Amino acid sequence: MDSSIDLTNKNILIYAMHEYHSPCLNSIDEFIEDLQHVKFIKRLMSRYQNSKKINAQLVLNRIISLHNVFRTEALCRILFYYVSPDCYHILKPFLVFLNYLPDIIPNVNGQNIHTVQISMDPVIINILRNLT
């Protein structure tokens, strides 16, 4: 599906289905289960905003699992669609760590997201540095 199509509430699931590539897809339930990883990541980031505690390895594992079934560009568009803009600074270090983050996330809710303009949470950066 073309990245020039703006992701909205009306088409996000169609976009995700179109971009979903699982070699062992046996049912729609597997697609839904994989998409639940996105919602779990969103929840972990929201929780981090309140408590300043996060299981970075769990976030990385979920993102990597999603990368197994979505191309990098599609994965980033889906994550930036679902994750609240006030959590972008939390999401960005994970995507940088995995070398998944492009300079621009095109057409998400009517805008192009310029990732170079997003700051990175210093606590998350330190946590990720200590993982290597």
RAPE-V182185 format. One record per pair of residues at least 4 apart in sequence whose ideal C-beta (glycine too) atoms are under 8 Angstrom apart, sorted by the first residue. I is the first residue (numbers start at 1). J is the second residue. D is the distance in Angstrom with one decimal. If there is no record, write none. Layout:
BEGIN
i->I j->J d->D
i->I j->J d->D
END
This chain:
BEGIN
i->1 j->5 d->6.3
i->1 j->14 d->7.9
i->1 j->15 d->5.5
i->1 j->18 d->4.3
i->1 j->19 d->6.2
i->3 j->73 d->6.2
i->3 j->77 d->6.9
i->3 j->106 d->4.7
i->3 j->107 d->6.5
i->4 j->106 d->6.9
i->4 j->107 d->6.3
i->5 j->11 d->6.8
i->5 j->15 d->7.0
i->5 j->107 d->6.4
i->6 j->11 d->8.0
i->6 j->107 d->4.3
i->6 j->108 d->7.5
i->6 j->109 d->7.3
i->6 j->110 d->5.8
i->7 j->11 d->6.6
i->7 j->12 d->5.4
i->7 j->15 d->5.9
i->7 j->77 d->6.0
i->7 j->78 d->7.8
i->7 j->81 d->4.8
i->7 j->107 d->6.2
i->7 j->108 d->5.1
i->7 j->109 d->6.6
i->8 j->12 d->6.8
i->8 j->109 d->6.5
i->8 j->110 d->7.8
i->11 j->15 d->5.6
i->12 j->16 d->6.2
i->12 j->78 d->7.4
i->12 j->81 d->5.8
i->12 j->82 d->7.9
i->13 j->17 d->6.2
i->14 j->18 d->6.3
i->15 j->19 d->6.2
i->15 j->74 d->7.5
i->15 j->77 d->7.5
i->15 j->78 d->7.5
i->16 j->20 d->6.1
i->16 j->31 d->7.8
i->16 j->35 d->6.1
i->16 j->70 d->7.8
i->16 j->74 d->7.8
i->16 j->78 d->5.8
i->17 j->31 d->6.6
i->19 j->70 d->5.5
i->19 j->71 d->6.4
i->19 j->74 d->3.8
i->19 j->78 d->7.6
i->20 j->25 d->7.6
i->20 j->31 d->5.6
i->20 j->34 d->7.2
i->20 j->69 d->5.7
i->20 j->70 d->6.5
i->21 j->69 d->6.0
i->21 j->70 d->7.2
i->21 j->71 d->7.5
i->22 j->30 d->6.4
i->22 j->31 d->7.4
i->22 j->34 d->7.2
i->22 j->68 d->7.8
i->22 j->69 d->4.7
i->24 j->30 d->7.8
i->25 j->30 d->5.5
i->25 j->31 d->6.8
i->26 j->30 d->6.0
i->27 j->31 d->7.9
i->28 j->32 d->6.3
i->29 j->33 d->6.1
i->30 j->34 d->6.4
i->31 j->35 d->6.3
i->32 j->36 d->6.6
i->34 j->65 d->7.2
i->34 j->66 d->6.7
i->34 j->69 d->5.5
i->35 j->39 d->7.3
i->36 j->40 d->6.1
i->37 j->41 d->6.4
i->37 j->62 d->4.5
i->37 j->63 d->8.0
i->37 j->65 d->5.7
i->37 j->66 d->5.3
i->38 j->42 d->6.5
i->38 j->66 d->6.7
i->38 j->78 d->6.1
i->38 j->79 d->6.4
i->38 j->82 d->5.0
i->39 j->43 d->6.4
i->39 j->82 d->6.9
i->40 j->44 d->6.4
i->40 j->62 d->6.0
i->41 j->45 d->6.5
i->41 j->59 d->6.0
i->41 j->62 d->5.2
i->41 j->63 d->6.8
i->41 j->79 d->7.0
i->41 j->82 d->8.0
i->41 j->83 d->7.1
i->41 j->91 d->7.8
i->42 j->46 d->6.4
i->42 j->82 d->5.4
i->42 j->83 d->5.3
i->42 j->84 d->7.3
i->42 j->87 d->7.4
i->43 j->47 d->6.2
i->44 j->48 d->6.4
i->44 j->54 d->6.1
i->44 j->55 d->7.1
i->44 j->58 d->6.9
i->44 j->59 d->5.7
i->45 j->49 d->6.9
i->45 j->54 d->7.6
i->45 j->59 d->7.8
i->45 j->83 d->6.2
i->45 j->84 d->7.8
i->45 j->87 d->4.3
i->45 j->90 d->4.6
i->45 j->91 d->6.4
i->46 j->50 d->7.2
i->46 j->84 d->7.2
i->46 j->87 d->6.6
i->47 j->51 d->5.9
i->47 j->53 d->7.6
i->47 j->54 d->7.4
i->48 j->52 d->6.5
i->48 j->53 d->6.7
i->48 j->54 d->4.2
i->48 j->90 d->5.9
i->48 j->124 d->7.9
i->49 j->86 d->7.3
i->49 j->87 d->6.6
i->49 j->90 d->7.3
i->52 j->123 d->6.5
i->54 j->59 d->6.6
i->54 j->90 d->7.8
i->54 j->124 d->7.0
i->54 j->127 d->7.1
i->55 j->59 d->6.8
i->56 j->60 d->6.2
i->56 j->94 d->7.5
i->56 j->124 d->6.9
i->56 j->127 d->4.6
i->56 j->128 d->6.1
i->56 j->131 d->6.5
i->57 j->61 d->6.2
i->57 j->131 d->6.9
i->58 j->62 d->6.5
i->59 j->63 d->6.4
i->59 j->94 d->5.6
i->60 j->64 d->6.1
i->60 j->94 d->6.2
i->60 j->97 d->7.2
i->60 j->98 d->6.9
i->60 j->131 d->7.7
i->61 j->65 d->6.3
i->62 j->66 d->6.5
i->63 j->67 d->6.3
i->63 j->75 d->7.5
i->63 j->79 d->7.6
i->63 j->94 d->5.9
i->63 j->95 d->7.3
i->63 j->98 d->6.3
i->63 j->100 d->7.4
i->64 j->68 d->6.9
i->64 j->98 d->7.0
i->65 j->69 d->7.6
i->66 j->70 d->5.6
i->66 j->75 d->5.4
i->66 j->78 d->7.7
i->66 j->79 d->7.8
i->67 j->72 d->6.7
i->67 j->75 d->5.6
i->67 j->98 d->7.5
i->67 j->100 d->6.7
i->70 j->74 d->4.5
i->70 j->75 d->4.1
i->70 j->78 d->6.6
i->71 j->75 d->6.7
i->72 j->76 d->6.4
i->72 j->100 d->5.1
i->72 j->102 d->7.5
i->73 j->77 d->6.4
i->73 j->102 d->6.6
i->74 j->78 d->6.2
i->75 j->79 d->6.2
i->75 j->100 d->6.7
i->76 j->80 d->6.1
i->76 j->95 d->6.6
i->76 j->100 d->6.4
i->76 j->101 d->6.7
i->76 j->102 d->6.2
i->76 j->105 d->5.4
i->77 j->81 d->6.2
i->77 j->105 d->5.8
i->77 j->106 d->7.1
i->77 j->107 d->7.7
i->77 j->108 d->6.1
i->78 j->82 d->6.4
i->79 j->83 d->5.6
i->79 j->91 d->6.3
i->79 j->95 d->7.6
i->80 j->88 d->7.1
i->80 j->91 d->7.4
i->80 j->105 d->4.7
i->80 j->108 d->5.2
i->80 j->113 d->5.6
i->81 j->108 d->5.1
i->81 j->109 d->6.9
i->83 j->87 d->5.0
i->83 j->88 d->6.7
i->83 j->91 d->5.2
i->84 j->88 d->7.9
i->87 j->91 d->6.0
i->88 j->92 d->6.0
i->88 j->113 d->7.5
i->88 j->118 d->4.8
i->89 j->118 d->5.9
i->89 j->119 d->5.0
i->89 j->120 d->6.0
i->89 j->121 d->5.0
i->90 j->94 d->7.8
i->90 j->121 d->5.2
i->90 j->124 d->5.9
i->91 j->95 d->6.3
i->92 j->96 d->6.1
i->92 j->101 d->6.5
i->92 j->115 d->6.5
i->92 j->118 d->5.0
i->92 j->119 d->7.8
i->92 j->120 d->5.1
i->92 j->121 d->8.0
i->93 j->97 d->6.0
i->93 j->120 d->4.6
i->93 j->121 d->6.2
i->93 j->124 d->4.4
i->93 j->125 d->5.2
i->93 j->128 d->5.8
i->94 j->98 d->6.5
i->94 j->124 d->7.2
i->94 j->128 d->7.2
i->95 j->100 d->4.6
i->95 j->101 d->3.8
i->96 j->101 d->5.2
i->96 j->120 d->7.0
i->97 j->128 d->4.7
i->97 j->131 d->8.0
i->101 j->115 d->5.5
i->102 j->115 d->6.7
i->103 j->114 d->7.0
i->103 j->115 d->5.9
i->103 j->116 d->5.9
i->104 j->112 d->5.3
i->104 j->113 d->6.8
i->104 j->114 d->5.8
i->104 j->115 d->6.9
i->105 j->112 d->6.9
i->105 j->113 d->4.0
i->105 j->115 d->6.4
i->106 j->112 d->5.3
i->107 j->111 d->7.6
i->107 j->112 d->6.6
i->108 j->112 d->7.7
i->108 j->113 d->5.8
i->113 j->118 d->7.5
i->114 j->118 d->7.8
i->120 j->124 d->6.9
i->120 j->125 d->5.6
i->121 j->125 d->6.7
i->122 j->126 d->6.4
i->123 j->127 d->6.5
i->124 j->128 d->6.3
i->125 j->129 d->6.3
i->126 j->130 d->6.5
i->127 j->131 d->7.0
i->128 j->132 d->7.6
END
